[in-house]
């Protein structure tokens, strides 16, 4: 019996070595090919359920949403990324079908997630098809998002609930939604949209980030003075902790802000965040972070694959803007992340995992919500990272 287990162990070690020995291009191509198969299974599952979009898979059951859930644009966006590389006409049909299920959010003014909802779905659709109807949806959505900007505060309000706790709450996630405003400003010539986005980005640097370049999750501002009255980490381990996905949002946000503006302060901010993450003493060797960088690490402490995917996509783009030594450092991290995510440890078997691609993400650990499960945005940013890598390999 001991010999049997020894053989299994050695076989596993050999398999891992062989997998790591594969060229990164091979790893990326295989991951995208698998994503095509798994995504088609997911798309077919909900094809005849109008308005339904996949969300997660918990305790052996699929969870879904309609377009109102903040994640609604991610599965349509994933289909666009897979279609981009496969050119499978069935995928194109599904990408259009599921993108259409999100269109009504172009009129949404009661939350800040319009950028996630529309830019990931219609934005990728426009990029790949040039459909003018998609452009119109995005421009309308940007105007809807802009209604959440208060010039007294200089930021876009994230949440409208819990007014007895937060006067004007802004979460680090909101940095991701500025990309829609910047795009719309260029497309429409409306300079005010860009002014709003940059004001939000600059005040976030000033008030969300600590001296070590980690960030709070929530900063609430006084409506009259525009000065913060409360700083918290709502989904993290503690108010002063570094919630993993929040740090990844910041890295990604300031990377694209530099791409769109070429303002050096955004490049500096992105690089500072990258250094904080890469050099963090609790960052695992495979660079798939625990759900919070300050959470006690035990054998069962959950990882967050979604944070790793966002980080990998951001670092891949950030590497285009730095010197050769820094580029190599960033891309070494990305390679470790992608090889790990593409392995059996994180990639599901075909037809399993609720037809999601990746396993082991964490939504909101303090609320026991979506812990160690697949998440639609993990798959989306994984596919984006793979797509960005494929263009470079």
KOLGU-435963 format. One record per residue (C-alpha): x, y, z. Coordinates in nm, 3 decimals, always signed. Each point is the difference from the previous one (the first is absolute). Example, Ala and Ser with C-alpha at 12.3 -4.5 7.8 and 13.67 -1.06 7.14 Angstrom:
// KOLGU-435963
atom px +1.230 | py -0.450 | pz +0.780
atom px +0.137 | py +0.344 | pz -0.066
This chain:
// KOLGU-435963
atom px +0.000 | py +0.000 | pz +0.000
atom px +0.281 | py +0.241 | pz +0.089
atom px +0.168 | py -0.078 | pz -0.332
atom px -0.327 | py +0.076 | pz -0.180
atom px -0.030 | py +0.345 | pz +0.160
atom px +0.368 | py +0.066 | pz -0.065
atom px -0.053 | py -0.074 | pz -0.369
atom px -0.301 | py +0.234 | pz -0.005
atom px +0.203 | py +0.276 | pz +0.167
atom px +0.291 | py -0.037 | pz -0.241
atom px -0.240 | py -0.009 | pz -0.295
atom px -0.160 | py +0.321 | pz +0.120
atom px +0.336 | py +0.170 | pz +0.042
atom px +0.107 | py -0.112 | pz -0.347
atom px -0.328 | py +0.121 | pz -0.151
atom px +0.040 | py +0.342 | pz +0.159
atom px +0.355 | py +0.026 | pz -0.131
atom px -0.114 | py -0.094 | pz -0.348
atom px -0.281 | py +0.256 | pz +0.016
atom px +0.240 | py +0.271 | pz +0.111
atom px +0.241 | py -0.103 | pz -0.275
atom px -0.256 | py +0.080 | pz -0.268
atom px +0.058 | py +0.329 | pz -0.180
atom px -0.225 | py +0.272 | pz +0.137
atom px -0.157 | py +0.040 | pz -0.345
atom px -0.111 | py -0.364 | pz +0.015
atom px -0.147 | py +0.053 | pz +0.347
atom px -0.191 | py +0.306 | pz -0.121
atom px -0.129 | py -0.168 | pz -0.316
atom px -0.119 | py -0.307 | pz +0.192
atom px -0.168 | py +0.218 | pz +0.262
atom px -0.187 | py +0.195 | pz -0.267
atom px -0.104 | py -0.320 | pz -0.177
atom px -0.139 | py -0.140 | pz +0.324
atom px -0.173 | py +0.331 | pz +0.073
atom px -0.180 | py -0.027 | pz -0.334
atom px -0.140 | py -0.344 | pz +0.086
atom px -0.099 | py +0.093 | pz +0.355
atom px -0.152 | py +0.333 | pz -0.102
atom px -0.213 | py -0.164 | pz -0.267
atom px -0.140 | py -0.239 | pz +0.260
atom px -0.084 | py +0.295 | pz +0.224
atom px -0.159 | py +0.198 | pz -0.282
atom px -0.215 | py -0.291 | pz -0.113
atom px -0.118 | py -0.062 | pz +0.356
atom px -0.175 | py +0.339 | pz +0.028
atom px -0.071 | py +0.063 | pz -0.369
atom px -0.376 | py -0.039 | pz +0.037
atom px -0.031 | py +0.173 | pz +0.339
atom px -0.056 | py +0.366 | pz -0.096
atom px +0.189 | py +0.254 | pz +0.204
atom px +0.200 | py -0.255 | pz +0.199
atom px +0.376 | py +0.038 | pz +0.048
atom px +0.238 | py -0.232 | pz +0.189
atom px +0.138 | py +0.115 | pz +0.333
atom px +0.168 | py -0.285 | pz +0.193
atom px -0.024 | py -0.365 | pz +0.104
atom px -0.036 | py -0.071 | pz +0.373
atom px -0.066 | py -0.321 | pz +0.190
atom px -0.062 | py -0.189 | pz -0.321
atom px -0.254 | py +0.250 | pz -0.134
atom px +0.026 | py +0.268 | pz -0.266
atom px -0.087 | py +0.355 | pz +0.100
atom px -0.122 | py +0.251 | pz -0.257
atom px -0.106 | py +0.363 | pz -0.026
atom px -0.177 | py +0.239 | pz -0.229
atom px +0.167 | py +0.308 | pz -0.144
atom px -0.040 | py +0.196 | pz +0.326
atom px +0.276 | py -0.195 | pz +0.175
atom px +0.332 | py +0.185 | pz -0.022
atom px +0.165 | py -0.299 | pz -0.170
atom px -0.249 | py -0.023 | pz -0.287
atom px +0.242 | py +0.120 | pz -0.271
atom px +0.276 | py -0.247 | pz +0.072
atom px -0.135 | py -0.314 | pz -0.165
atom px -0.090 | py +0.182 | pz -0.323
atom px +0.350 | py +0.151 | pz +0.010
atom px +0.154 | py -0.344 | pz +0.048
atom px -0.185 | py -0.126 | pz -0.307
atom px +0.140 | py +0.289 | pz -0.204
atom px +0.356 | py -0.083 | pz +0.112
atom px -0.039 | py -0.368 | pz -0.087
atom px -0.158 | py +0.086 | pz -0.334
atom px +0.287 | py +0.237 | pz -0.078
atom px +0.242 | py -0.291 | pz -0.004
atom px -0.216 | py -0.283 | pz -0.130
atom px -0.214 | py +0.183 | pz -0.259
atom px -0.266 | py -0.263 | pz +0.071
atom px -0.329 | py +0.135 | pz -0.145
atom px -0.200 | py -0.169 | pz +0.278
atom px +0.197 | py +0.199 | pz +0.255
atom px -0.067 | py +0.320 | pz -0.193
atom px -0.372 | py -0.074 | pz +0.013
atom px +0.014 | py -0.065 | pz +0.374
atom px +0.211 | py +0.311 | pz +0.064
atom px -0.265 | py +0.211 | pz -0.170
atom px -0.283 | py -0.178 | pz +0.183
atom px +0.144 | py +0.042 | pz +0.349
atom px +0.122 | py +0.354 | pz -0.067
atom px -0.355 | py +0.099 | pz -0.094
atom px -0.117 | py -0.121 | pz +0.342
atom px +0.197 | py +0.283 | pz +0.162
atom px -0.114 | py +0.285 | pz -0.225
atom px -0.262 | py +0.142 | pz +0.236
atom px +0.279 | py +0.097 | pz +0.242
atom px +0.086 | py +0.291 | pz -0.230
atom px -0.267 | py +0.192 | pz +0.188
atom px +0.118 | py -0.099 | pz +0.349
atom px +0.077 | py +0.293 | pz +0.229
atom px -0.034 | py -0.159 | pz +0.344
atom px +0.342 | py -0.168 | pz +0.017
atom px +0.355 | py +0.042 | pz -0.126
atom px +0.035 | py -0.340 | pz -0.167
atom px -0.123 | py +0.114 | pz -0.340
atom px +0.362 | py -0.002 | pz -0.115
atom px +0.044 | py -0.365 | pz +0.092
atom px -0.338 | py -0.093 | pz -0.147
atom px +0.036 | py +0.175 | pz -0.334
atom px +0.367 | py +0.051 | pz -0.078
atom px +0.087 | py -0.367 | pz +0.050
atom px -0.292 | py -0.115 | pz -0.218
atom px -0.087 | py +0.269 | pz -0.253
atom px +0.354 | py +0.139 | pz +0.009
atom px +0.153 | py -0.326 | pz -0.117
atom px -0.286 | py -0.050 | pz -0.244
atom px +0.067 | py +0.340 | pz -0.155
atom px +0.374 | py -0.068 | pz -0.013
atom px -0.053 | py -0.323 | pz -0.191
atom px -0.298 | py +0.085 | pz -0.222
atom px -0.008 | py +0.377 | pz -0.038
atom px -0.378 | py -0.013 | pz +0.047
atom px -0.123 | py +0.362 | pz +0.028
atom px -0.291 | py -0.113 | pz +0.218
atom px +0.253 | py -0.115 | pz +0.261
atom px +0.165 | py +0.341 | pz -0.011
atom px -0.335 | py +0.169 | pz +0.068
atom px -0.063 | py -0.223 | pz +0.301
atom px +0.340 | py +0.086 | pz +0.146
atom px -0.047 | py +0.374 | pz -0.047
atom px -0.339 | py -0.014 | pz +0.170
atom px +0.145 | py -0.207 | pz +0.282
atom px +0.283 | py +0.249 | pz +0.053
atom px -0.251 | py +0.283 | pz +0.037
atom px -0.194 | py -0.208 | pz +0.252
atom px +0.317 | py -0.067 | pz +0.199
atom px +0.095 | py +0.367 | pz -0.004
atom px -0.317 | py +0.090 | pz +0.193
atom px +0.162 | py -0.157 | pz +0.307
atom px +0.276 | py +0.264 | pz +0.003
atom px -0.033 | py +0.278 | pz +0.257
atom px +0.230 | py +0.297 | pz -0.071
atom px +0.002 | py +0.091 | pz +0.371
atom px +0.167 | py -0.331 | pz +0.075
atom px +0.182 | py -0.050 | pz -0.330
atom px -0.071 | py -0.372 | pz -0.020
atom px -0.261 | py -0.241 | pz -0.131
atom px -0.215 | py -0.138 | pz +0.280
atom px +0.013 | py -0.378 | pz +0.029
atom px -0.289 | py -0.101 | pz +0.226
atom px -0.330 | py +0.159 | pz +0.097
atom px -0.079 | py -0.231 | pz +0.291
atom px +0.093 | py +0.025 | pz +0.371
atom px -0.016 | py +0.380 | pz +0.013
atom px +0.022 | py -0.009 | pz +0.380
atom px +0.347 | py -0.157 | pz -0.040
atom px +0.137 | py +0.167 | pz -0.314
atom px -0.086 | py +0.348 | pz -0.123
atom px +0.162 | py -0.035 | pz -0.341
atom px +0.172 | py -0.339 | pz -0.033
atom px +0.260 | py -0.065 | pz -0.269
atom px +0.151 | py -0.347 | pz -0.035
atom px +0.332 | py -0.082 | pz -0.163
atom px -0.187 | py -0.217 | pz -0.253
atom px -0.141 | py +0.320 | pz -0.148
atom px +0.338 | py +0.082 | pz -0.154
atom px -0.087 | py -0.266 | pz -0.260
atom px -0.307 | py +0.185 | pz -0.126
atom px +0.190 | py +0.312 | pz -0.105
atom px +0.115 | py -0.171 | pz -0.320
atom px -0.352 | py +0.030 | pz -0.143
atom px +0.000 | py +0.374 | pz +0.073
atom px +0.341 | py +0.051 | pz -0.163
atom px -0.109 | py -0.193 | pz -0.308
atom px -0.325 | py +0.194 | pz -0.025
atom px +0.182 | py +0.332 | pz +0.040
atom px +0.221 | py -0.077 | pz -0.300
atom px -0.288 | py -0.135 | pz -0.207
atom px -0.244 | py +0.283 | pz +0.071
atom px +0.233 | py +0.294 | pz +0.055
atom px -0.155 | py +0.057 | pz +0.344
atom px +0.298 | py +0.124 | pz +0.202
atom px -0.203 | py -0.003 | pz +0.322
atom px -0.002 | py -0.380 | pz +0.005
atom px +0.379 | py -0.009 | pz -0.002
atom px +0.014 | py +0.273 | pz +0.264
atom px -0.225 | py -0.210 | pz +0.227
atom px +0.210 | py -0.312 | pz -0.053
atom px +0.330 | py +0.170 | pz +0.077
atom px -0.138 | py +0.178 | pz +0.305
atom px -0.118 | py -0.336 | pz +0.132
atom px +0.336 | py -0.162 | pz -0.075
atom px +0.199 | py +0.280 | pz +0.167
atom px -0.212 | py +0.018 | pz +0.315
atom px +0.020 | py -0.379 | pz +0.027
atom px +0.380 | py +0.020 | pz -0.001
atom px -0.016 | py +0.265 | pz +0.269
atom px -0.249 | py -0.163 | pz +0.235
atom px -0.025 | py -0.373 | pz -0.069
atom px +0.368 | py -0.094 | pz +0.014
atom px +0.224 | py -0.043 | pz +0.300
atom px +0.373 | py +0.089 | pz +0.010
atom px +0.091 | py -0.358 | pz -0.103
atom px -0.236 | py +0.028 | pz -0.303
atom px -0.256 | py -0.247 | pz +0.128
atom px -0.355 | py +0.132 | pz -0.012
atom px -0.313 | py +0.013 | pz +0.207
atom px -0.310 | py -0.154 | pz -0.151
atom px -0.250 | py +0.274 | pz +0.092
atom px +0.060 | py +0.369 | pz +0.058
atom px -0.309 | py +0.202 | pz +0.089
atom px +0.007 | py +0.375 | pz -0.059
atom px -0.183 | py +0.288 | pz +0.164
atom px -0.248 | py +0.121 | pz -0.261
atom px +0.056 | py +0.367 | pz +0.077
atom px +0.377 | py +0.017 | pz +0.045
atom px +0.117 | py -0.287 | pz -0.221
atom px +0.228 | py -0.116 | pz +0.284
atom px +0.003 | py -0.366 | pz +0.111
atom px -0.182 | py -0.074 | pz +0.325
atom px +0.046 | py -0.379 | pz +0.002
atom px +0.247 | py -0.251 | pz -0.146
atom px -0.070 | py -0.375 | pz +0.006
atom px +0.068 | py -0.332 | pz -0.166
atom px -0.353 | py -0.133 | pz -0.019
atom px +0.076 | py -0.333 | pz -0.172
atom px +0.343 | py -0.051 | pz +0.151
atom px +0.149 | py -0.135 | pz +0.321
atom px +0.011 | py +0.335 | pz +0.181
atom px -0.040 | py +0.369 | pz -0.075
atom px +0.376 | py +0.045 | pz -0.026
atom px +0.064 | py -0.322 | pz -0.194
atom px +0.079 | py -0.048 | pz -0.369
atom px -0.296 | py -0.181 | pz -0.154
atom px +0.148 | py -0.188 | pz -0.295
atom px -0.250 | py +0.074 | pz -0.273
atom px -0.010 | py +0.366 | pz +0.099
atom px +0.375 | py +0.028 | pz -0.048
atom px -0.035 | py -0.161 | pz -0.343
atom px -0.273 | py +0.245 | pz -0.100
atom px +0.235 | py +0.287 | pz +0.082
atom px +0.286 | py -0.148 | pz -0.200
atom px -0.220 | py -0.058 | pz -0.302
atom px -0.167 | py +0.341 | pz +0.024
atom px +0.314 | py +0.211 | pz +0.008
atom px +0.156 | py -0.208 | pz -0.276
atom px -0.276 | py +0.079 | pz -0.247
atom px -0.016 | py +0.360 | pz +0.126
atom px +0.361 | py +0.038 | pz -0.107
atom px -0.074 | py -0.168 | pz -0.333
atom px -0.284 | py +0.244 | pz -0.069
atom px +0.158 | py +0.322 | pz +0.130
atom px +0.382 | py -0.054 | pz +0.007
atom px +0.001 | py +0.191 | pz +0.327
atom px +0.309 | py -0.114 | pz +0.190
atom px -0.171 | py +0.011 | pz +0.339
atom px -0.220 | py -0.291 | pz -0.105
atom px +0.294 | py -0.208 | pz -0.121
atom px +0.180 | py +0.072 | pz +0.329
atom px -0.308 | py -0.105 | pz +0.197
atom px -0.040 | py -0.323 | pz -0.195
atom px +0.367 | py -0.089 | pz +0.048
atom px -0.017 | py +0.074 | pz +0.373
atom px -0.301 | py -0.229 | pz +0.037
atom px +0.171 | py -0.269 | pz -0.207
atom px +0.306 | py +0.011 | pz +0.225
atom px -0.216 | py -0.022 | pz +0.311
atom px -0.169 | py -0.313 | pz -0.133
atom px +0.298 | py -0.178 | pz -0.153
atom px +0.220 | py +0.053 | pz +0.305
atom px -0.264 | py -0.062 | pz +0.265
atom px +0.134 | py -0.248 | pz +0.261
atom px -0.328 | py -0.193 | pz -0.007
atom px -0.017 | py -0.031 | pz -0.376
atom px +0.016 | py -0.373 | pz -0.084
atom px +0.275 | py -0.124 | pz -0.231
atom px -0.250 | py -0.064 | pz -0.279
atom px -0.137 | py +0.356 | pz +0.037
atom px -0.359 | py -0.110 | pz +0.058
atom px -0.073 | py +0.217 | pz +0.305
atom px -0.195 | py -0.085 | pz +0.309
atom px -0.332 | py +0.184 | pz +0.023
atom px +0.161 | py +0.274 | pz +0.211
atom px +0.372 | py +0.068 | pz +0.035
atom px -0.036 | py +0.056 | pz +0.374
atom px -0.222 | py -0.299 | pz +0.079
atom px +0.159 | py -0.270 | pz +0.218
atom px +0.137 | py -0.270 | pz -0.227
atom px -0.106 | py -0.353 | pz +0.090
atom px -0.037 | py -0.319 | pz -0.199
atom px -0.360 | py +0.087 | pz -0.093
atom px +0.040 | py +0.373 | pz -0.063
atom px -0.175 | py +0.063 | pz -0.333
atom px +0.185 | py +0.131 | pz -0.301
atom px -0.159 | py +0.241 | pz -0.245
atom px +0.061 | py -0.102 | pz -0.359
atom px -0.198 | py +0.304 | pz -0.117
atom px +0.256 | py +0.233 | pz +0.159
atom px +0.279 | py -0.190 | pz -0.176
atom px -0.178 | py +0.026 | pz -0.336
atom px -0.053 | py +0.375 | pz +0.031
atom px +0.362 | py +0.041 | pz +0.107
atom px +0.130 | py -0.214 | pz -0.289
atom px -0.197 | py +0.197 | pz -0.257
atom px +0.113 | py +0.332 | pz +0.147
atom px +0.368 | py -0.098 | pz +0.028
atom px +0.001 | py -0.123 | pz -0.358
atom px -0.112 | py +0.342 | pz -0.119
atom px +0.216 | py +0.189 | pz +0.251
atom px +0.306 | py -0.182 | pz -0.134
atom px -0.041 | py +0.196 | pz -0.325
atom px +0.070 | py +0.327 | pz +0.179
atom px +0.313 | py -0.080 | pz +0.203
atom px +0.368 | py -0.071 | pz -0.058
atom px +0.126 | py -0.344 | pz -0.101
atom px +0.106 | py -0.110 | pz +0.350
atom px -0.335 | py +0.094 | pz +0.153
atom px -0.184 | py -0.156 | pz -0.292
atom px +0.178 | py -0.329 | pz +0.062
atom px -0.088 | py +0.014 | pz +0.370
atom px -0.365 | py +0.058 | pz -0.076
atom px -0.021 | py -0.265 | pz -0.271
atom px +0.173 | py -0.259 | pz +0.219
atom px -0.283 | py +0.050 | pz +0.249
atom px -0.263 | py -0.023 | pz -0.273
atom px +0.150 | py -0.321 | pz -0.133
atom px -0.015 | py -0.163 | pz +0.343
atom px -0.359 | py +0.112 | pz +0.043
atom px -0.115 | py -0.121 | pz -0.340
atom px +0.177 | py -0.335 | pz +0.026
atom px -0.162 | py -0.054 | pz +0.340
atom px -0.346 | py +0.113 | pz -0.109
atom px +0.020 | py -0.217 | pz -0.313
atom px +0.093 | py -0.308 | pz +0.205
atom px -0.236 | py -0.261 | pz +0.138
atom px +0.030 | py +0.171 | pz +0.337
atom px -0.207 | py +0.297 | pz -0.119
atom px -0.153 | py -0.093 | pz -0.336
atom px -0.313 | py -0.214 | pz +0.018
atom px -0.065 | py -0.314 | pz -0.200
atom px -0.219 | py +0.033 | pz -0.307
atom px -0.367 | py +0.010 | pz +0.095
atom px +0.070 | py +0.037 | pz +0.372
atom px +0.016 | py +0.300 | pz +0.234
atom px -0.336 | py +0.127 | pz -0.126
atom px +0.172 | py +0.048 | pz -0.339
atom px +0.222 | py +0.275 | pz +0.140
atom px +0.364 | py -0.013 | pz -0.106
atom px +0.181 | py +0.071 | pz +0.327
atom px -0.042 | py -0.121 | pz +0.356
atom px +0.101 | py +0.150 | pz +0.338
atom px -0.108 | py +0.362 | pz +0.003
atom px -0.134 | py +0.191 | pz +0.299
atom px -0.281 | py +0.252 | pz -0.024
atom px -0.065 | py +0.141 | pz +0.348
atom px +0.162 | py -0.211 | pz +0.270
atom px -0.121 | py +0.202 | pz +0.304
atom px -0.360 | py -0.056 | pz -0.109
atom px +0.055 | py -0.369 | pz -0.085
atom px -0.105 | py +0.081 | pz -0.354
atom px +0.155 | py -0.176 | pz -0.300
atom px +0.300 | py -0.147 | pz +0.181
atom px +0.224 | py -0.243 | pz -0.193
atom px -0.227 | py -0.003 | pz -0.305
atom px +0.019 | py +0.091 | pz -0.368
atom px -0.090 | py +0.360 | pz -0.081
atom px -0.096 | py +0.143 | pz -0.335
atom px +0.245 | py +0.290 | pz +0.029
atom px +0.288 | py -0.236 | pz +0.075
atom px -0.064 | py -0.169 | pz -0.334
atom px -0.032 | py +0.335 | pz -0.177
atom px +0.332 | py +0.144 | pz +0.117
atom px +0.171 | py -0.335 | pz -0.049
atom px -0.110 | py +0.002 | pz -0.364
atom px +0.106 | py +0.362 | pz -0.034
atom px +0.343 | py -0.087 | pz +0.140
atom px +0.028 | py -0.296 | pz -0.238
atom px -0.105 | py +0.222 | pz -0.291
atom px +0.256 | py +0.265 | pz +0.085
atom px +0.269 | py -0.264 | pz +0.035
atom px -0.090 | py -0.166 | pz -0.329
atom px +0.052 | py +0.329 | pz -0.184
atom px +0.351 | py +0.023 | pz +0.148
atom px +0.120 | py -0.360 | pz -0.046
